[in-house]
Every structure is written in C-alpha cells, then in structure tokens.
Amino acid sequence: MGAKGNMIPSAQLQVFILIAVLNSVSCKTLKYQVYEEQRVGTVIARLKDDVAEVLSKLPSSVSFRFRAMQRGSTAFLSVREEDGEISIASKIDREKLCEKNLNCSIEFDVVTLPTEYLQLFHVAVQVLDINDNSPHFSRAIVPIEISESASVGTRIPLDGASDADVGHNSLHTYFLSPNNFFKIDIKTRTDGAKYVELVVMRDLDREVQSSYQLQLTASDNGVPPKSGSTLLKISIADSNDNSPAFEEPAYVINLLENDPLGTLLIDLNATDPDEGTNGKIGYSFSSHISPKILEMFNINPENGHITLIKKVDYESTLSYELDVQAQDLGPNSIPGLCKIVVKVVDVNDNKPEININLMTPGKEEVAYISEGAPVDTFIALVRIDDSDSGLNGEVECRLHGQGHFRLQKTYEKNYMILTNISLDREKRSEYSLTVIAEDRGSPSLSTIKHFTVQVLDENDNPPHFEKYRYEVFKSENNSPGAYLMTVVALDADLGTNGQVTYAIIDAQVQGSSISTYVTIDPSNGAIYALRTFDHEDVSHITFTIQARDGGNPSLSANTTVLLTVLDENDNPPIIHAPSLQNHTAELSVWKYASPGELITALKVTDSDSGANGEVSCSIVSGNEEGLFMMDAGRCELRTNASLEQVARYVMEVRLVVEDRGTNQLTAGALLKITLQENMDLLPPLFPTGSSHTSHDLSHIIVSLVAVCALLLIVLVKFAITRCTQEKKDPKHNYSCRVAENSYQKKPTRHIHKADITLVPTVNGILPVQSHPHSPSASPMPERGTLGSRQSHHSRQSLNSLVTISSNHMPENFTLELAHTTPPVEQVSQLLSMLHQGQYQPRPSFRGNKYTRSYRYALNEMDKFSLKDSGRGDSDAGDSDYEPGRDSPLDRLLGGRGEQTAQTSMMKFVTAKVTRKTTQYKSDREEFQSQSQTFSSAKSRWSAPRKASVPL
C-alpha cells in the first residue's frame, strides 16, 4: 500500500487473501498487520482496492458499500462504507489487548451492500509489538543473606525482571556489576521466560568483608534496547553446615482445570542431616515467585503440602512453574531448592459462545427483512467460539427457524443465516430464530441464543372488495346528496400500502358523465346521489368503483355497482286519442247501431311502471240510461243498447282514467256523442286492431300462400305427366294446339280464365252440377265489425280459390267439406284428390264466350281481394277483374292451346298469390306501426304526475 497520509508503509503491511466460494456468496479472509500505539485515524487498508478482482466479476452498474460487523464492545478499528477504508478508531495497546500472547489480532467481518450481491470478507488485523516497555523488577532492593560457609558454586535464586513486550522487544538478558565473588547464571523457563541465579565464585569470609552491594540489570533486544535494574544487598552470615535437600530437583504435576479448591497438588519432602533446629525444615515459595502464583497456590510451611486455592483456567494459562525452597531453622542456613511445573489439563468446562451480528441496524437481537426479498437473502452473521481444546472445542451449530431460514457455514467458525423461502408478511410478520451451538465434549455443553426477524411490508396485495357486484335500490325524486350505500375494500398490507382510497371510473350515462349522477367519499367508500333521480328518465345506472392503495407503485381493484331507481306514482295518465280540446272530444255514432258497436277506443299512456303505470277507464257521468258501456282494461267505449229511441241527438259522457298506484292519479275526458242517421257521414273509426283477429288473419294468409304454392307444384307435375302420356299413346299423340285446330266445325278456340272457375262454396259443399245462377251479392258488412269481416272475407276468398267449376267435374262427383273445417285442411284434401287423379280438369267454353257464372266468380274473387282493407280505401286498380274489360286471364290465355293454358294458368295464379302476399305484408306492417305508435305514446305519457287532469 502507498504511504498516503498516515498509512503504514507497504513494506510493513502484508496482505494475505484466502478465497473460499460457498454457493453464490464469496468468502475471503484478508489479513493485515499494524503496529500498536498508532495514532487515531491511521489508515491500514482499503478493501475496495484489495478485493477489486472479486468485485469486477459483479455488475459494474452496482454501487457497492462496505459494512463492518464488529465484535466485542470496543471498536479499535473503523470501516468506511464508501470504499472500505480500514483505519484506527481508538488507540491500540497490545499489552492490554493480548498480554503476553504472541499472536495478537483484531478480527471482524465485512459485508458488501446491496445484499443482492452480498460478498463476505473476514478481516484479521495483527497488532505488532513495539518496544514501548522496559524490563522491570518487582523490588528495587533485594536483600540476600549468605553464610560464609557457603561453598563455591552455591546458587541463590534472584527476583526475575518482567517485560510486557513480546518477541525481540521482550526481556533478553541480565547483567551483574563486576566483582570477584559472585556471578549470575541466566536460565529459561518452559514458557520462555528468563530468570537468573546468583552463583558464589569464591569462598566467603565474613571477617574480611561482611556485605556486598551489586547492581543487577535486565535488558531487552529492542531497537534501541531498554533496561531495568535492581540493587542486590548481600550480607555474609555465619554458616550452617548442611542444607535441606529435596528428593527430586523438579516435579511435573497435571492439574485438571475443573479440580476443586483445596486440591493437593504435591506433598514435598526435604531432608536435612543436621540435628535440632539446624535439621528442622520449613517450606516456602522462593522470594522471586510471581504474585499470580501466590494467588493460585498455597504451601504449608511445616509439611510442604501445596494446595489449590484458586480455580485454574486452561484457556488463560496452560502451565505454572513454582520455585519452592526448604530451609532449616539453624543459623546461617542455606535453603534447598526445588522446581514444580503444574500443567493444567483441559476439561470441557466452557460452553460455546454465540456472537450474532445482524445485517440491519435497530434493536438488539432484532433483524429486519422485506417480504419482497428473494431467496438466500442475508440476515445475520454468526460466529461460534469455544475456549476448550480438542473435541471439547469442536462445535456444531444448528438453526431452528420453521424452515423459512437456513444456516450456511462460510469459513472456520463463521456462519451466515439466509432466507430459505420467500416470505409473506400477511401470513406471518415475525419469526423467532434459535441458534444452538453444541461442542463434542463428554459430556457436551451447548449454548442457545434467540433473536427475532421482523418482516417488513411490501405493497404486494391489491385492495379486495367484499363483493364483486353491489346492488342498491333508491326511489326516484330523492334529494341531491342522499346517501346510497357504502362499499368496502380491504388491503392486507400495512401503513400507506394498506390505505385504500375510492374513486368512480368515469363513464357516460345518457350523454352525461357518471360524476354528475353519483359521487363517492374517497376515504370510506360512501356513495351519495348528486341529483334527483327520475325513473322515467333513467331506471338503471351501472358504474365502476376503483379502490387504490397508497403503495408505490399502487395497486387497485374494481367492483361494479348497479343502482336501480325505483318508480313512484308521480305521472298521471294521459289521453292521446280521441283528440281532446279542453279535455273534450266530439264523436259521432250511427243512430241505428246495434248494441256492442264500438264508438271509440281511448289511447292512454302512463309513464310510470308496474302498477303505477297500469290504467283503467270508467264512465263517471252521462250514462244514467245505460246506453253505453266501457271496457275498463281496453278502454273501449261501446253501445250498450239501441239508440233509435233516444230523443237527444247529442249526449255528454264523462270518462275518468286512473292508474293503480298507491296514491292514484287520474285523467278525465268529456265525450260529446252526436247521433247520425246517415251512415255515410260517419268518420272512419279509430283502428283498434284486436290482436286475436290480427293473429288469426296472419295465420290464414300464410296458410293461403303455402297452399297455393303446393297447388302450383301439383299442377306442374300433373301437366308434365299428362303430356308425357299423350306422346307415348298413339291415339292421343297430339298437342293441345293440334286438338284445337282439328275441331273444324267450330271456330278457333282459346283457353281463357273462365276455363278454371273460382266460385264460392255454399255451406261448405262443392257442387258438381253447373251453376245456372251466379251467387248473389254479399250484403254490405256493418261498421264496427272489421275484425270479423276480415276473417270472413279470408275464408270466402280461400273457399272461392279452391272451388272447381262443375264443367270440369264428372257428373256424379260431389266433394263435401265441413263448414268448420279450416281452409288449409280443405285445400289439402283437394290437392290430395288432384294428385290421385280422382278428377281431371277440363276446359269449358262455348266458342270464344265465357259463361256468366265464371266471370261472376272471378268478380267475386276480386271483391274479396286481400288488398282491400275493408275500409273502402281500395284504389282503382285494386280489382282483379272488372266487367266490360278483358281480364288478365284473357290476355294470358288468348290464342293458346290446352297444354299452354295450364302453364299460363300456373303463372297467373303465381302472380295472383304474389300480389296478395305483398298486400298482406303491407297491411301487417301498417298494423305493427300503429301498435308501436300506441306503445311509444303509452311509455312517454306513463311518467308520474303530481296532480290529475281536471274532469
């Protein structure tokens, strides 16, 4: 790394990267080194540069951020999110942080954001020691008493110096000020610590020199080296000849770390051959032993029992070295020395430690995750530590999370908690996860730690209406602003994502916007009317309501509301016919009309519907003599008695029309009825058009058309068959024209219309004898019986059409048809006879003259023509035949033979039927038009009115 600012020179910084790819998440270990005591803000490294190779494999459009997952309560280092710059956050003292441990490091984890491209890095920063501590003696002056009889080589243990630094900066050597009697011997303990012993080089003579003062100096190997010193005050005393001696110069003891207090470590036994007080031995720890050992162990001065007075911990100290001396009670005694090494044996006495670093900031032990997060989203980083060693320190980690989360090991003792499936806050908003760490010791120890995952809401649920379709009923004539109903839509999301607002989707109702009819409260879905509804104007209003939540982007749902405007009786009946002037109409009736004769039919409409629109008519005055009667349902006024004896020529009859609503509304009319003796002066009646008569007429005419078509087919087939037979028979091998020409005694003949006679039947019987007299003229039908006249004319026309002249029948042939037999069946019977050949039509002529009966029959047929409406409105060309003028049949048949006559006759009948069918359709369309006019007038005037028309 470059030497920028306070950054450590690259020569002093080493970076080691260990790459381990687990699933889709890259796990790397980055190792750095930094010296202790660096000032705050010193830059150690920039992760963005060190992991650039990994980040280059990810999308370049993603802006990565770094976040440190710190461990422990003190944050010595900080990580900048923008580029992952690692710097010193607080002063690092290696001696306080790691004491005498050679490997002292600060470890933490760093993750990259966003979590969709999560990368995990483990950072280990090794804290390097600097020579900031000098060797130090516990005592500045060390008094030593040596007998003058001490032999050369006698060793006296001295207080050792301590140096908090490690490595090259730790204690390296000792120096003793120059003299001729003493020297020092530097030794090393099993833990690497150095101590010193004072060795006698010459015999001492108290009488020559009773004391010595020597300077003992301890020095480290730092650059520059540091040192510390203490003063040795040596006093020469009289000698005690024998010193106590131990059985072994050193002992090694294994102590379980879970051994209880008071445990006996060793029973020392030293011997002294002297007698008395010079042979009585006392045991003690050497004067230079550390205070820590004095806290842990105790020695009985009388019997040499060393016992445990404080619990030992294998994880903190692996072994202890105890320097024990045995000294007799004699004067100038020289102690015997013994070294005891206590090795602490590890037992499974430490539970695994669980450290959970949550990804999201907030409350402790609470993690937050969006419900829209994908599978394998990072939740937390878990580190498991166990201070025990061996199997006691091997830990298995498990996660209990209802299957929604999983635990994935990254490296060493680190794990990641990831989502296992997609989450749905509406189904479950909170999860309690349990991390269990269990070692493999015997018996095993375990640790359980809980934390909570709260699922944050996403706008993933649209509003939902209680009903797909709402129906509301409101009576017309409501006041504007009237409440109609309330629609409710629920949204399972939270906050603004679940706040629903309502609106009506714009639509057109009879050319106006729906917003002019109804409105809705956007906050609660209450619907109100904006205008007064009129059932006769609009009876049903259908509109769509949209519910939209407040999310981003927002979601919506629709429902349909059907508003039915109920009818009220607010429209009185209206009389359209007969035409009224000041509620009065003038009518005329034939004085000699028979009872039941129709005078007039009222056309009445009521704009209301249902019972409010149903009307009934009645006579309220002017009918005291009972001369008239009123059909209440059809509103038809008819004569009820003969009017011949009525003295008055003008009568006034007051009528009233009322609906059937709860509050009945009425309309009145005054009819001035004038009696007329001359029937020709009577105006045409208003066509009432009985539906029954119209339907009967329709059926008859349709049947007539169908039967005529069948008759044409039979005649064509018959003509073809007859001509074919005549050609095959030599006796009849001549055509109709040849037969006609071969008749020499009579003039040339032509088959005319009269050859096939159409005559009315008499009481349903078709006579075969000749008709010497033409039928008498039918009497003029009476007024007021239009429907019966039309039915009677249709029957007579059909009967005339199927009547065959006796000139074409055998003498003894008689066909009787019941009077009640429908015309269609009569024609069917006749066609059946024609087809079976029971009779053959033959021409009837006398020279070129037609019988009067034939022409009269044709005249009768024209009189009953369907083109005539029965009201005297036939035009001049309406008649099919008129006397004194050649008939169409004459022109069709003139100059042709018998065979040609049959074909011509079929064409004539076809044209005739086509003409009648066209006339029937015209009359029917006129009738339907009048019916529609009547119905539309009724619907327009059926609207309720607040006041009735005065009588």
ABEGO torsion letter per residue (X at the ends): XBBBEABBBAAABBBBBBBBBBEABBBBBBBBBBBBGBBBGBBABBAAAAAAAAAAABBAABBBBBBBBBBEABBABBBBAAAGBBBBABBBBAAAAAEABABBBBBBBBBBOBAAABBBBBBBBBBBBBBABBBBBABABBBBBBBAABBBGBBBBBBBBBBABBEAABBABBBBBBBAABBBBBBBBAAGBBBBBBBBABBBBAAABABBBBBBBBBBABOBBBBBBBBBBBBBBBBBABBBBBABABBBBBBBAABBBGBBABBBBBBBABBEAAABBBBBBBAABBAAAAAABBBBAAAGBBBBABBBBAAABABBBBBBBBBBABBGBBBBBBBBBBBBBBBBABBBBBBBBBABBEBBGBBBBBAABBBGBBABBBBBBBABBEAAABBBBBBBAGGABBBBBABEABBBBBBABBBBAAABABBBBBBBBBBABOBBBBBBBBBBBBBBBBBABBBBBABABBBBBBBBGBBBGBBABBBBBBBABBEAAABBBBBBBBBBBGGBBAAAABBBBAAAGBBBBABBBBAAABABBBBBBBBBBABOBBBBBBBBBBBBBBBBBABBBBBAOBBBBGGBBBBBBBAABBBGBBABBBBBBBABBEAAABBBBBBABGAAAGABBBBAAAGBBBBABBAAABABABBBBBBBBBBABABBBBBBBBBBBBBBABAAABBBBBBAGBAAAAAAAAAAAAAAAAAAAAAAAAAAAAAAAAAAAAAABAAABBBAAAAAAABAABBBBBBBAAABBBBBBBGGBBBABBBABBBBBBBBBBBGAAAAAAAAAAAAAAAAAABBBAAABBAABBBBBBAABBAAAAAAAAAAAAAAGABBBBBBBBEABBBAAAAAAAAAAAAABAABAGAGABBAAABABBBGBBBAAAAAABGBBAAAAAAAAAAAAAAAAAAAAAAAAAAAAAAAAAAAAAAAAAAAAABBBABBBBX
